[in-house]
C-alpha cells in the first residue's frame, strides 16, 4: 500500500470521526425551550435560555419546555355512577374531600413556567433530570396535595356554587406560596339526608400579616423552591360520587324550603 493510499485512509477516518462528532459539538437551541448541558469530565452545568447555536462541547444536553400545560381531566364511572381514576390514565383527575365528607374529583389544567435562573435550573436537573420526571414526580403530586388541602375549606354544595371560583384562587395561591396553615372548628348542622343533627368540622385559614397574601403556610411551596410559576389554572368540571350528588341535591332542596 502506497503512502498516498495510507494518507487517504487516515484523512477519511478523521473526516468520518469529525462528521460523527458534529452533533456533540454544537446544538441548535429552540427559543421555546430551556437547555441544561452537562460538560464531560468536570460534570459542570451550562444553561441555554435564548436559543440559537450553542457550543455543546461533547456534553449531555437535557431540554425542558419553557411552559407546559398540565392536564388532570380523566375519570371513569362504574355502573353505580361513582367516579374513579386508575394508574393507567395519563392525566387522572385530582381527588378532593369536602368538610361534609363529600368526595369527588377536580378536572382541569394549569400552565407551569420554567425558571431561567441557574440556581433553580441546577436544582431541577440534579433532583429530577428530565421534564417527564419533573412533571410526574413533582408537579402533579404537588398539585394533588394542594387540591386535597382545599377540600376542608368548603362543603360539597359550596364547591358547586359560591366557592367554586374561590377554589381556583386557593389552588393557585398554595401552588405558588405553600399549603395553608389551618385551624379546625366544630359546628352543629342538620344532615339533609336524615334530618338529624350532626357534628361537622370546618377548616379555617390562619391569618398572618407577614406571610404571603396574609395567610400562614405549613411549609414552603416546592414550586417556589424550584422557581416554577403557575398561571391560567382552569377548572373544567367537578365530578362527585353518587352519594355526594344525592347529598348536594338534598341540601339544595332544604335551602329552597
VOGU-3710 file (C-alpha; in Angstrom, 3 decimals, decimal comma):
1> xxxxxxxxxx> 0,000/0,000/0,000  1,431/3,355/-1,057  1,884/6,337/1,245  -0,832/8,240/-0,644  -3,376/5,486/-0,020  -2,443/5,312/3,673  -2,780/9,087/3,946  -6,142/8,990/2,170  -7,405/6,323/4,590  -6,255/8,361/7,605
11> xxxxxxxxxx> -7,889/11,502/6,230  -11,082/9,550/5,557  -11,157/8,191/9,104  -10,587/11,672/10,547  -13,356/13,074/8,346  -15,813/10,359/9,448  -14,953/10,908/13,126  -15,307/14,677/12,683  -18,708/14,394/10,968  -19,921/11,951/13,614
21> xxxxxxxxxx> -18,803/14,353/16,341  -20,600/17,423/14,974  -23,901/16,632/16,780  -21,912/16,520/20,055  -20,098/19,788/19,354  -22,929/22,212/18,640  -26,660/22,422/19,416  -29,268/24,486/17,603  -31,326/25,536/20,626  -35,052/26,230/20,323
31> xxxxxxxxxx> -36,126/29,543/21,912  -39,215/27,860/23,390  -37,033/25,542/25,489  -34,516/25,734/28,310  -31,418/23,541/27,993  -29,042/22,129/30,585  -25,718/20,944/29,169  -23,560/18,761/31,403  -19,897/19,044/30,428  -17,968/15,720/30,423
41> xxxxxxxxxx> -15,193/15,043/32,949  -15,952/18,122/35,123  -19,700/17,431/35,286  -20,448/21,149/35,384  -23,732/22,518/34,032  -24,247/25,141/31,354  -27,656/26,746/30,820  -29,044/27,934/27,483  -32,194/30,044/27,596  -32,016/32,254/24,494
51> xxxxxxxxxx> -31,961/29,789/21,596  -29,602/29,731/18,609  -26,363/27,805/18,096  -24,652/26,754/21,329  -21,303/25,038/21,837  -22,133/21,653/23,284  -18,512/20,637/23,974  -19,438/16,938/23,768  -21,770/17,433/26,731  -25,048/15,698/27,589
61> xxxxxxxxxx> -27,988/18,023/26,835  -31,393/17,929/28,568  -34,249/20,081/27,217  -37,251/21,459/29,123  -40,210/23,335/27,652  -40,286/26,899/28,975  -44,010/26,485/29,576  -46,065/23,309/29,885  -49,807/22,739/30,038  -50,531/20,159/32,744
71> xxxxxxxxxx> -53,860/18,352/32,384  -55,822/16,496/35,071  -59,073/15,688/33,317  -59,564/11,917/33,109  -62,114/9,953/35,152  -64,263/6,898/34,625  -67,580/5,871/36,154  -68,734/2,489/37,398  -72,241/1,073/36,966  -73,428/2,836/40,125
81> xxxxxxxxxx> -72,328/6,235/38,833  -69,310/6,559/41,105  -66,291/8,262/39,590  -62,758/6,970/39,947  -59,281/7,097/38,440  -56,585/4,470/37,929  -52,871/4,214/37,210  -53,404/3,527/33,524  -54,620/7,085/32,929  -52,134/9,623/31,595
91> xxxxxxxxxx> -53,853/12,644/33,162  -56,070/11,468/36,030  -58,365/13,991/37,718  -57,429/15,161/41,220  -59,312/13,730/44,197  -60,882/16,015/46,799  -62,872/15,509/50,026  -65,002/18,334/51,427  -65,706/19,268/55,028  -69,087/17,485/54,940
101> xxxxxxxxxx> -67,261/14,262/53,949  -68,462/14,513/50,362  -65,982/13,140/47,829  -65,247/13,898/44,211  -62,690/14,917/41,610  -61,498/18,199/40,144  -60,914/18,256/36,363  -58,935/20,937/34,598  -55,482/22,157/33,609  -52,762/24,542/34,726
111> xxxxxxxxxx> -49,866/26,220/32,959  -46,411/25,842/34,526  -43,494/28,091/33,616  -39,867/27,004/33,989  -37,368/29,298/35,746  -34,473/30,824/33,835  -32,154/31,411/36,805  -29,230/28,987/37,046  -29,752/28,153/40,765  -33,247/26,819/40,067
121> xxxxxxxxxx> -32,248/25,003/36,890  -29,420/23,289/38,769  -31,862/22,062/41,425  -34,302/20,761/38,836  -31,655/18,978/36,776  -29,896/17,497/39,824  -33,064/16,267/41,526  -35,151/15,193/38,503  -33,009/15,131/35,357  -35,821/15,288/32,786
131> xxxxxxxxxx> -39,065/17,085/32,047  -41,049/13,849/32,334  -39,791/13,167/35,872  -40,298/16,807/36,851  -43,966/16,623/35,825  -44,702/13,148/37,209  -42,622/13,309/40,420  -43,068/16,962/41,432  -45,707/18,965/39,579  -48,622/16,510/39,570
141> xxxxxxxxxx> -48,093/15,223/43,162  -47,851/18,809/44,445  -50,990/19,760/42,538  -52,827/16,778/44,023  -51,692/17,652/47,556  -52,830/21,252/47,175  -56,267/20,301/45,821  -56,807/17,872/48,700  -55,906/20,648/51,164  -58,665/22,839/49,668
151> xxxxxxxxxx> -61,439/20,343/50,443  -61,828/21,110/54,175  -62,306/24,811/53,344  -65,748/24,216/51,813  -68,719/21,882/51,683  -69,796/19,854/48,658  -72,634/22,295/47,975  -70,320/25,301/48,280  -67,940/23,730/45,753  -70,799/23,639/43,266
161> xxxxxxxxxx> -71,935/27,192/43,881  -70,422/30,161/45,712  -66,934/28,799/46,407  -66,163/27,289/43,017  -64,314/30,420/41,898  -62,593/30,566/45,306  -61,229/27,082/44,651  -59,231/28,379/41,686  -57,728/31,126/43,853  -56,961/28,686/46,696
171> xxxxxxxxxx> -55,158/26,246/44,395  -53,122/28,886/42,559  -52,093/30,635/45,777  -50,982/27,426/47,507  -49,050/26,179/44,476  -47,083/29,431/44,413  -46,593/30,005/48,141  -47,284/26,777/50,052  -50,137/24,866/51,686  -52,233/26,888/54,144
181> xxxxxxxxxx> -51,888/26,547/57,897  -55,434/25,908/59,145  -57,388/25,513/62,337  -60,460/23,329/62,735  -63,686/24,388/64,410  -66,672/22,174/65,168  -70,231/23,166/64,295  -73,636/21,504/64,561  -75,596/21,055/61,325  -78,677/19,220/60,105
191> xxxxxxxxxx> -77,940/16,247/57,864  -80,103/16,830/54,732  -80,443/13,094/54,127  -81,562/12,084/57,646  -82,792/15,425/59,058  -80,772/14,639/62,176  -78,264/16,867/63,924  -74,630/16,017/63,373  -71,218/17,452/64,207  -69,235/18,849/61,305
201> xxxxxxxxxx> -65,627/20,022/61,321  -64,735/23,057/59,222  -61,215/24,253/58,440  -60,290/27,936/58,522  -57,035/29,510/57,363  -54,704/31,088/59,923  -54,136/34,734/59,112  -50,625/36,191/59,305  -49,864/39,690/58,045  -46,211/38,760/57,430
211> xxxxxxxxxx> -46,992/35,690/55,297  -47,724/35,704/51,529  -51,209/37,125/50,895  -51,724/37,357/54,660  -52,088/33,586/55,226  -49,683/31,434/57,270  -48,196/28,417/55,493  -47,444/24,907/56,713  -44,357/24,694/54,518  -42,591/26,379/51,635
221> xxxxxxxxxx> -44,082/25,606/48,255  -41,991/23,102/46,250  -42,820/25,252/43,228  -41,221/28,231/44,945  -38,149/26,166/45,908  -37,620/25,140/42,278  -38,588/28,523/40,808  -41,657/27,196/38,981  -44,553/29,589/38,349  -48,184/28,678/37,719
231> xxxxxxxxxx> -50,863/30,561/35,816  -54,070/30,046/33,847  -55,481/27,445/36,207  -58,755/26,269/34,727  -61,365/24,027/36,347  -63,371/22,494/33,516  -65,620/20,286/35,595  -66,294/18,856/39,047  -67,288/15,212/39,435  -68,889/13,777/42,581
241> xxxxxxxxxx> -69,559/10,338/43,962  -73,187/9,214/43,706  -73,747/9,601/47,458  -72,291/13,093/47,401  -74,538/14,108/44,487  -77,547/12,925/46,461  -76,324/14,929/49,440  -75,911/18,076/47,332  -79,408/17,646/45,893  -80,933/17,274/49,379
251> xxxxxxx> -79,055/20,313/50,627  -80,395/22,383/47,735  -83,942/21,223/48,449  -83,515/22,085/52,136  -82,186/25,546/51,295  -85,094/26,242/48,950  -87,680/25,136/51,506
//
